[in-house]
Amino acid sequence: MPDPVRNHILADTDIGALLWRLSIPATVGMAVMATYNLVDAIFIGRGVGTLGIAGLAICFPVQLIILAIGQLIGMGGASIISRALGAGDEARAHRAFGNVLTLTFLFAATLTTGGFVFLDELLRIFGATEEILPYARDYLSVILWGTAFRTYAMSHNNIIRSEGRAKVAMTVMFIGAGVNIALDPIFIFGLGMGMRGAALATVLAQACTTTFIVIYFASGRSSLSMRLSDLRLSLPIVRETLAVGASSFGRMVAGSAVVVILNRTLGHYGGNIAIATYGILNRLIHFAFMPMLGFSQALQPVAGYNYGARQFDRAKRALRISSFRSTVFAVGAFGVLVVFARPLVQLFTRDRELIELSVTALRTIAMAFPMVGIQIMGATMFLALGRAGPALFLTLSRQIIFLIPLVLVLPLVMGLNGVFVAFPIADVLATAVTVLMLAREFARLNRMEEAQVPADG
């Protein structure tokens, strides 16, 4: 039987302390995950070269789509589970848990099959030139075999967090990062496997994390349990899972679309070296973002549980604290990216032309970085409350509504530099929209608190 005591922490603990308790493991775990992405690119840059980094940049949209599937199912399911546990509806939580597993493998099988059938076509659409294509093909043809592992680990790690088990979720990330970092030099340098070696290390690391998660849920340590009947898809749960998870899915698919457009635009204005530049910048910016995503992962179960329990003031306080902490971190990350831009880029390559272009671009992209914490927390808050529409809109606002048009228009006037200037402008606009929408949502929560309207009302 589930142990309800494990869930009381989300309702009874001081919000500030609770968010630290959940966010520190999540943030450390996300930082570790981002570290192995960095190390992967560094090994490829040192062991394969500039075209290897460019090939990695071309494959990144596919990897984002794989992650997006895991987030779609995992974040949507986690939102249902945390709200169901808060409302005391354990049967619904368990049914959602089973549906997440079924959806995970259905989507993974579809994505893997489609990826292999249209491999070269996808890579060309994503911006691969004839010089980059062999490197991208070597990498992605191996990565696709690990799709099921990656989607399972992503979706079920979100569920682990929905129980408030942040340390377990952190351990999952440590396992994946540790195995990947250990195997990268063996396969790339020791066995001379190049791009295929880097991809194989990633797939084996994902297999290890999947194994750990399976053992965790089978051991009875989780407050969730599942019968075979829970695997049968429930249309209401599937619909809500996909609707609520659409914001996370939209963010990553939007990111994938942005990378595709960026790769093609960069290739047009700057050639292969410009694509390689974004391959480096993407990893560094991703590394800076990941801890803030850890803060958001702490916010989601706390806000969702307390919203389900109709403790609206605690949900609002969770957002305020998370926004402040993420902003403080974003300011620090901005300083590091700007001040240490050159040594950071030099970790990846010795190519002087690539270094100079990357340093200038990184400092430009990071200009509005202190604002992104509020934008991330705002989208997460709407997700936690089950407000799928606003969450999806905020997720798409930065990358689709603002960034893509800017990336397409500014280079016509500013050339290659216009691509990089588009980023801080999009950050400013998206943050302004987020603040306005959060003000309206707080007013709605205040009215609900006064009237004590049920959370689903």
N, C-alpha and C positions, 0 to 999 in steps of 0.2 A: 504493500500500500504506500502511496506517496506520503511523505512526511511534511505536514503543513507548517511545522516549526521553521523549516528552511525558507519558507516564503514570508514569514512575519518580518524578517529583516528589512524587506522592501517597504513596509508600512510603519514600523515602530522606531527605526534608528534615525538619529539626527541626519537631516538631508546632506549637510556639508560633509560629515564624516562618512556617510553611506556612499556618496559620490566618489570620495577618495578611495574608499575600500574597493569599489568596483572599477574605477577608472585607472588606478595605478596598474593593476595586472593587465587590463585591456590595453592601456597605453604602452606598457613595456612589451606586451606581446605584439602589438602592431609595429612598434619600432624595430623589434627583432625581425619581423616579417619583411619590413622595408629594407632592413640591413642586408638580408640575403638577396633581395632584388638588386640592391646596389652591388654587392659582391659578385653576383652573376654577371652583371654588365662589365664590372672591372676585369674579371677574368677573361671575358670575351674580348674586351678592348685590348688587353695585354697579350692574349694568346692567339687571337684571330686577326684583329686590326680594325681599322675604320669601317670597312665594309661589313664586318661582323656586327659592330654596333648599329650600323644602319639597318642590317637585316633584323636585328632585335627590335628596332623601332617599327619596322614594317609589320612584325608579328604581334606587337603589343595590342592592337585593336581586337585581335582574335582572343587573346588572353583576357582582355577586359570583358568580352562577351561571355566567356566561360565564367568569370567571376560574377558577372551580372546575373546569370542564371541562378547561381548559388545564393546571391543576395536577394533576388526576387522571391525565391521560395523561403529562404531562411529568415529574412527580415519580416516578411509578411506573416509567416508562421509564428515567429517569436512574438510579434505584436499581439496576435490572437491568444497565444499561450499566456503571456504576462497579464493581459487583461482578464482572461478567464480565471487564472489563479487568484488575481485580486478580487474577483467577484465570487470566488468559492466554487466555480463550475469546473471541477476536476475532469469530468467526463469529456467536456468540450476540449480541454487542454490536451488530453491524451489522444483524442481523435485527430486533432490538428497535427500532433506529433507524427502519427502514422501517415497522414496525408502528405506531410513534408517529404518523408522517405520515398513514397511512390512517385511524387512529382519530380523529385531529384533525378531518379534514374530514367524516367521517361524523357525528360528534357536532355539529359546527358547523352543518351543513346541517339537522339535526333541530331544533336549538335555534332557529335563525333562523326556520324555517317555523312552529314552534309559537308563537313570540313574536308574529309578525304576525297569526296566526289569532286568538289570544286576547288581543290587546293591551289593550283597555280592561278586560276581565275581570280580567287580571292586576293592573293598576294599582289597581283597586278592592279586590281582595283584599289588596294590599300596603298599603292604608290611605289611598288617595287620596280626598279629599273632592271635592265638586262644584267647589269653588273651585280646588283644586290640580290636578284631572284634566287640564285643557287644557295646563298647563305640563309635566306629566309626559309626556303623550302626544307633545307636540312634540319632547321630548328623546329619548325611547326609540324613537320611530319612525325616527329617523336612526341611533341607536346600533346597532340590530339589523343594519343593513347591514354593519357592521364586525365581526360575530361571528367570521367565519372568520379575519380578520386577527388579532384579539385572541387567539383560542385557539392559532393557529399560533405567534405570538410568545411566548406564555407557555410552551407545551409545549417548544418548541425552544430557548428560552433556558435552560431547566433542563438540557437535554441538553448545551448548550455548557458549563455549569458542571460537569457530570459528567466532562468531560474535564480539568477544572482550568483552563479558559480564562476566568477571571473577568473579565479586562479586556475581552474581547470582549462578554461578557454585559452589562457596565457600559455599553459603547458603545451597545448596543442601546437601553438605557433612556434614555441621553442623547439619542439621536435622537428617540425618541418624545416625551420631555418638551419638548425644544427646539422641535419642530414644533408641538406643541399650544399651548405658551405663546405662540409667535409668532402663531399663527392666531387664538387666542381674541379678542383685542381687535379684530382686523380684522373678523371675522364678527359679533361681538356688538355692537360700537359702530360700527365703520366702515360695515358693510353693514346694520346694524339688524336682524340675524336672530334676536336673543334666544336662546332655548333651543335652537332648531335650529342656530344658529351655533356654540354651544358644543359640541353633539354632532357637528357636521360637522368641527370642528377635531380632535376626538378620533379620529374614524374615519380621517381623512387621516393623522394621526400614526401610527396603528396600521398603515396601509398602508405607510408609509415604513419602519417597523421590520421588517415582514415582508419587504420587498424586500431590506433589508440582510442579514437572516439567510439568505435564499435565496442571495444572492451569496456569503456566507461559506462555506456548505457546498459550493457549486458550484466554489469557487476552489481546493479542495484543501488549504486551511489546516487543516481539521479532521482529526483522527486517525480519524474515522469515514467510511466510504464505504457506498454502497448500490447494490444491483442492483435491477432491476425486480421480480425474484422476491421481494425482501425486503418489498415492499409487500403481498404476499399475507399475510393475517392468519394467524398461528400461534396456535392455541387455547391452548397452554401459556403463551406469552408474553403474549397478551391477558389471560388469567386472572391471571397474576402482576402485570402492569402495573396492572390495575384493583384488585387486592387491595392491593398496596403503596401505590398512589396514593390509595386510599380514605381514608386519614387526612387528607391535604391537602384532598381533595374534601370530606370530612366537615366539616373545620374551616370551609371557606368556605360550604358549604350551611347549616351550623349558624349561621354568621354571617348568612346571608341570612334564615333562619327567625327569628333573634333580631330582626333589623331589622324584619321584617314585624310581629312581635308588639309590638315597641317602638313602631312607627308607629301601630298600632291602639290600643295602650294610651295612648300620649301624646295621640293625637287625642281619646280618650275623657275623659281627665283634664285636658287642657290646651288642646285645640283646635289650630288650624293653627299657632299660634306655637310650641307645644311640639314639633310635628313639625319645624318649621324649626330649632328649638334643636338637636335631634339631628342635623339635617343639617350644622350647624356642628361640633358635638362629634365626630361620626363622622370628619370630615376631619382634625381636630386629633389625635385619638387614633390614627387610621390613620397619620398622619405620624410620631407617636412610636413606633409599632410597627415601621414599615418597616425602620429600621436593624437592629433585632434579628432581623428575618427575613433580613436580609443576613448576619448572623452564622450563622444556621441554614443558609443556603445554602452557606456555607463548610464547616460541620460535615458536611453530608450526604455529599459525595464523599470527604472524608478518612476519615470513620468507615466508610463503605461499602467503599471500596477496601481499607483495612487489615483490615477484618473478612473480606473475600473472600480476602485474602492470609494470613489466620490470624495477623495481628499484633495480638492482642487488647489488649495493653497500650497500644499507640498509639491504638487506637480509644477506649479509656477515657480516656486522657489528653486526647484531643481534646474529649471531652464536658466534662471538668472545666474546661479552659481556656475553652471557649466559654461555659459557664455563668457563670463568674466575670466575664468581659468583658461579657456581656450584662446581668448584674446591675448592674455599675458604670454602664453606660449607662442602664439603667432608673431608677436612683436620680437621675441627672442629668436625665433627661427629666421625672421626677416634680417636681423642683424648678422646672424651667422652666414646666410646665403650671400649677402652683399659684401661683407668684410672678407670672407674666406672663399670667395668665388674661384679665384685662380687655383689655390691648392686643391680644392674640391674637384675641379675639372681635371687637374693633372693626375688624379688617381686613375682615370680611365684611359688616358692616351698620352703619347709623346709627340703627336702630330701638332706642330706649332700653329698651323692655320686653323685646325679644329679647336685648339685651346683658345685662341684669341676670339673667334666667333662665339664660342660657348660662354666665355666669361662675360662678354658684353650682353649677350642675350639673357643670361641668368639674372644679371642685375636689373635688367629692364623688366622681366617677367615678375620679379619679386617686389616691385615698387609698392603695390597695394596689398601685400600679403598680410599685414596686421588686421585687415578687415575680414578675412575669410572665416575666422572662428565663429563669428556671429551667424554667418550665412549657413554654415554646416549645422550648427545647433538648432537654428530655426527650422530647417527641413526635417531634422531628427525629431523635434518636438511634435510637429504635425503628424509624422509617421507614428510616434508613440501613442498619440491620441486617436489613431485610426482615421485621421482626416486625410484620406488618400489623395483627393484632388489638390488641395493646397500644397501637400508635401511634394507631389509630382511637379507642380508648377514651379516651386522654388528650386527643385532639383534641376529642372530644365532651364531655368532663367539664366544662370551664369553661362552655361556652355552652348545651349542651343539658341536661345532668344537673343543673347548679347554677343557671345564670343564668335560664333560662326560668321554672322554678318560682318563683324569687324575684321575678322581674318580675311574675308573675301574682298572687302572694300579698301582697307588701309594700305595694303601693298600696292594698289594701283597708284597711290600718291607717294608713299614712302619707300616703296621697294621692299626688300627683304626685312628691314627693320620694322616695317608696319605689322608683320606677323607677330612680333614679340611685344610691340606696344599695345596690341589688342587685349592682352591678358589683364594688365592692371585696370584698364578702362572697364572691362567686363566685371571685374571684381567690385569696383565702386558701384556700378549700376545694380548688380545683384544684391549687394548688401543693403542698399537703400530700399529696395523692394521688400526684402526680408523684414526689416525693421517695421515698415508700415503694416505688413500682414500680421506680424506678431502683436502689434499694438491692438489690432482688431480682435485677435484670438484671445488676448488677455481680457478684453472687455466681455467677450462671450463667456469665458470661464467665470468671471465675476458675477454675471447674471445667473449662471447655473448654480453658483455657490449660494447666492441669495435665495434663489427659488428652490434649491435642492432638487433640481430636475435630474432624473436618472441619467447616468453617463452616456447611454445610447440614445437619449432623447434629443 
